Amino acid sequence: MLRHVLTADQFSRNDIERFCHRAAEYKALLKNETSRLKLQKTFPGRLMQSLFFEPSTRTNFSFQSAAHR
């Protein structure tokens, strides 16, 4: 189910816990090249979007760097 994220309030505690668990799984997959390539093939053509409402060059560049890994 595709949903647009507008606010954290639209998610239940269970949703957020699932997101965190999934993120930990993805982080573990990124530790070796074979798993990293498999993960990249899992999401072909997908984009990561980060929105910044306050100026923060360091945070912005950190997120951009992470998105390219």
N, C-alpha and C positions, 0 to 999 in steps of 0.2 A: 504494500500500500504506500503510494507516494504522498507525502505530506510536506507542505512548506513549513519551515520552522520560522515562526514569528516571535515566539516567546517560550521560555523554559516552562512556564505555567501550563502549557498545553500537554505536557508529558506527565505521566504518573511516576511515582517513585520506582515502580517495577520497570518502566520503560528506560529510565535513566540508569538503573542498575544493569539492564541488558546492554545499553550502549557502552557502558564502562567495561563490561565483561568482553564484549566484542572487540573493543579497542585494544584491550590487553592481548587478545588472541592475535590480532593483526600485528601488534608490536612484536610478539614472539616470532611470527612468520618472517618479519623483516630482518631477523638476525643472520640468515644465510641466503646466499644468492639464489639457490634453487627455489626456496620458498618465496622469496621476493618476486621472482619472475612469475611463479604460479599466481601470486596475489595480484600482480599487475594484469594478468590475463583474465582474472575473475571480474574485473571492472573495466572492460575495454570501452574507450570513448567517454568515460565518466570524468567529470570535472570536480575539483575541490574548490569551494568558494569560501573566502573569509571576508568578513565585513568589519571595518573598523570605524567607529563613530567618534573616536577621540584620536588626535594625532599621537602616534607612538611608532617612530621609525624602527626601533629595535624589535618590537613585537611584530610589526608588519613584516619585516625581513625574516624573522624567525619562522613565521607561518609560511611565507613563500618558499623558504628553503625546505621546510618539512613537506610541503606539497609536491616538490620536485623529486623527492627521494623515492 
